[in-house]
Amino acid sequence: MIEDANASPVPSEFAPGLTIRGITPPLSLRDYRLAVFDMDSTLISIECVDEIADVAGRKAEVAAITAAAMRGEIADYKESLRRRVALLAGVTEPQIERVYHERLRLNPGAAELLLACKSAGLKVLLVSGGFTHFAERLRARLALDFVRSNQLEIVDGQLTGRILPQCWGDICDGAMKRETLLAVCSLIGCAARQAIAIGDGANDLPMMAAAGLSVAYHAKPKVRAQAQVAIDTGGLDRLLELFRP
């Protein structure tokens, strides 16, 4: 049952660590057609840009910008990302590979939630302000239907500190995440209210506002305050507690 997100502005605790507002469980996954996931700190446990910066010895500086951007304290997300990527210049492709193989992990419950969504017939979109090097590997690994992310420029096996423009635009920010959600809904023939959007940072808010069900996963306070579902403890599969078997 999909309801107006404004129906109940006061959040209520559905279960310990699981808060809802504006919805009345049990819901049905078959009422939805698309599941949309942010990548960094949502589908996966790390912020990839921070971990790449770590191998360059610049994690503290980059992570501080990342945290401010995710809290919504930096209005221009694109500029914040350009600043962070500029600090990655000189990192080599093997170092990026190490980040993927040694540090990237799915968040708890991710596999279970993805399986439930696919079993109910939902398509899955991964849309990220992160990077294609990781997102495309996750597409293949998890059999995701759609992926959009940012592409780092590599010359002679090293990052240049720049992001490559792509056919759809320059940087995947909050506005582009929303646009991508709406475009995929149109492509598969469903309404935006039939989409579930899951994120943790301020740049996820536009797509979460467009979706029929918005989910904050271990999110920043600004995001948690606006989501219909807030998962504060446990894994991503806790969302399934709101759905009938």
C-alpha positions in Angstrom: 0.0 0.0 0.0 1.6 3.2 -1.2 0.5 6.3 0.7 1.2 10.0 0.7 4.6 10.7 2.4 2.9 13.7 4.1 0.1 11.7 5.6 1.8 11.4 8.9 4.6 14.0 9.5 5.4 12.5 12.9 7.7 9.5 12.8 6.9 6.4 14.8 9.0 3.4 15.8 7.9 0.3 14.0 10.5 -1.8 15.6 13.7 -1.1 17.5 16.0 0.8 15.1 13.3 1.0 12.4 11.3 4.2 12.1 8.4 5.0 9.7 6.3 8.0 8.7 3.5 8.4 6.3 3.1 4.7 5.5 1.0 1.9 6.9 2.6 -1.6 6.9 2.4 -4.3 5.8 3.3 -3.1 2.3 3.6 -5.3 -0.8 6.8 -5.4 -2.9 4.6 -6.2 -5.9 3.2 -2.7 -5.7 6.6 -1.4 -6.8 8.5 -1.8 -10.0 12.0 -0.3 -9.3 14.5 -0.4 -6.5 17.0 2.4 -6.6 20.2 2.2 -4.5 22.8 4.8 -3.7 26.2 3.0 -3.7 28.7 4.4 -1.1 27.7 3.8 2.5 24.4 2.4 1.3 24.8 -0.6 -0.9 28.4 -0.9 0.1 30.1 -0.2 3.4 32.7 2.3 2.3 33.0 5.7 0.7 35.2 4.8 -2.3 36.6 8.3 -2.8 37.8 8.3 0.8 39.5 4.9 0.5 41.2 5.9 -2.8 42.4 9.0 -1.0 43.8 6.7 1.8 46.2 5.0 -0.5 47.4 8.4 -1.6 47.9 9.5 2.0 45.1 12.1 1.8 42.2 10.4 3.5 41.6 12.9 6.3 41.4 15.9 4.0 39.1 14.1 1.5 36.9 12.5 4.1 36.3 15.8 5.8 34.9 17.2 2.5 32.9 14.0 1.9 31.3 14.2 5.4 30.4 17.8 4.9 28.8 17.1 1.5 26.8 14.2 2.8 25.5 16.3 5.7 24.3 18.8 3.2 26.7 21.5 4.5 28.3 22.0 1.0 25.6 23.4 -1.3 27.5 22.6 -4.6 28.0 18.8 -4.6 29.7 18.9 -8.0 32.3 21.3 -6.8 32.9 19.3 -3.6 33.4 16.2 -5.7 35.8 17.9 -8.1 37.8 19.1 -5.1 38.1 15.6 -3.7 38.9 14.0 -7.0 41.7 16.6 -7.6 43.4 15.3 -4.5 43.5 11.8 -6.0 45.9 12.7 -8.9 48.7 10.2 -9.2 46.8 7.2 -7.7 47.5 4.2 -9.9 45.1 1.7 -11.4 46.5 -1.2 -9.3 45.9 0.9 -6.2 42.3 1.4 -7.2 42.0 -2.4 -7.8 43.2 -3.0 -4.3 40.5 -0.7 -2.9 37.9 -2.8 -4.7 39.2 -6.2 -3.7 40.5 -5.5 -0.2 38.1 -2.8 1.2 34.8 -2.8 -0.7 32.2 -4.9 1.1 28.4 -5.1 0.6 26.5 -3.7 3.6 24.7 -6.3 5.8 21.4 -7.4 4.3 22.2 -6.1 0.8 22.2 -9.4 -0.9 18.9 -10.5 0.9 17.1 -7.2 -0.1 18.3 -7.4 -3.7 17.1 -11.0 -3.9 13.7 -10.2 -2.5 13.3 -7.2 -4.9 14.3 -9.3 -7.9 12.0 -12.2 -6.8 9.1 -9.7 -6.7 9.8 -8.6 -10.2 11.5 -5.3 -9.5 14.2 -3.9 -11.7 17.3 -2.6 -9.8 19.1 0.7 -10.4 22.4 1.7 -8.9 22.9 5.5 -9.1 26.0 7.0 -7.5 28.1 10.0 -7.1 30.9 7.5 -6.9 32.8 5.9 -9.7 32.3 3.6 -12.6 35.3 1.5 -11.6 33.3 0.2 -8.6 29.7 0.6 -9.9 30.3 -1.4 -13.1 31.9 -4.2 -11.1 28.9 -4.3 -8.8 26.6 -4.4 -11.8 28.2 -7.6 -13.1 28.6 -9.1 -9.6 25.0 -8.5 -8.5 23.3 -8.6 -11.9 22.0 -5.1 -11.6 19.7 -3.8 -14.3 20.9 -0.2 -14.6 23.9 1.7 -13.3 24.9 5.4 -13.5 28.0 6.9 -11.9 31.0 9.1 -12.5 34.1 8.2 -14.5 37.5 9.1 -13.3 40.0 10.1 -16.0 43.1 7.8 -16.2 46.1 8.6 -18.3 49.2 6.3 -18.4 47.7 4.2 -15.7 47.2 7.0 -13.2 44.4 9.2 -12.1 44.6 12.7 -13.5 42.5 14.3 -10.7 39.6 14.9 -13.2 36.2 13.5 -13.9 35.4 12.6 -17.5 32.2 14.1 -19.0 29.7 11.5 -20.3 26.9 11.5 -22.8 24.3 12.3 -20.1 26.2 15.1 -18.4 29.3 15.9 -16.4 28.7 14.8 -12.8 26.1 12.5 -11.3 24.9 14.6 -8.4 21.6 14.8 -6.5 19.7 16.3 -9.5 21.1 13.7 -11.8 20.1 10.9 -9.4 16.5 12.1 -9.5 16.6 12.5 -13.3 17.9 9.0 -13.6 15.2 7.5 -11.4 12.5 9.2 -13.5 14.2 8.2 -16.8 14.4 4.5 -15.8 10.8 4.6 -14.5 9.7 5.9 -18.0 11.9 3.3 -19.7 10.3 0.4 -17.8 6.8 1.9 -17.9 6.1 2.7 -14.3 5.3 5.7 -12.2 7.8 7.3 -9.9 5.5 6.3 -7.0 6.3 2.7 -7.9 10.0 3.2 -7.1 11.8 2.6 -3.8 14.8 4.9 -3.3 17.4 4.1 -0.7 20.2 6.4 0.4 22.2 7.9 3.2 23.5 11.4 2.2 22.1 14.8 1.2 22.7 14.2 -2.5 20.2 11.3 -2.3 17.3 13.5 -1.1 16.1 14.6 -4.6 15.7 11.0 -5.8 14.1 10.0 -2.5 11.6 12.8 -2.8 10.6 11.6 -6.2 10.1 8.0 -5.2 7.0 6.4 -3.8 9.0 5.0 -0.9 12.1 6.7 0.5 14.5 4.8 2.8 17.3 6.3 4.9 19.9 3.7 5.7 22.2 4.6 8.7 21.8 8.1 7.2 22.8 11.6 8.0 20.2 13.4 10.3 19.0 15.6 7.4 18.2 12.6 5.3 16.7 10.6 8.2 14.4 13.5 9.0 12.9 13.4 5.5 12.6 9.7 4.8 9.5 7.6 5.1 11.6 4.8 6.5 14.8 5.1 8.6 16.9 2.0 9.2 19.1 3.0 12.1 20.3 -0.4 13.3 20.8 -3.7 11.5 21.2 -4.3 7.7 19.4 -3.3 4.6 17.2 -6.3 4.8 15.4 -4.7 7.7 13.3 -2.9 5.1 11.6 -6.3 4.4 10.1 -6.2 7.9 7.6 -3.6 6.5 6.5 -5.9 3.7 4.1 -8.9 3.8 5.8 -12.2 3.0 
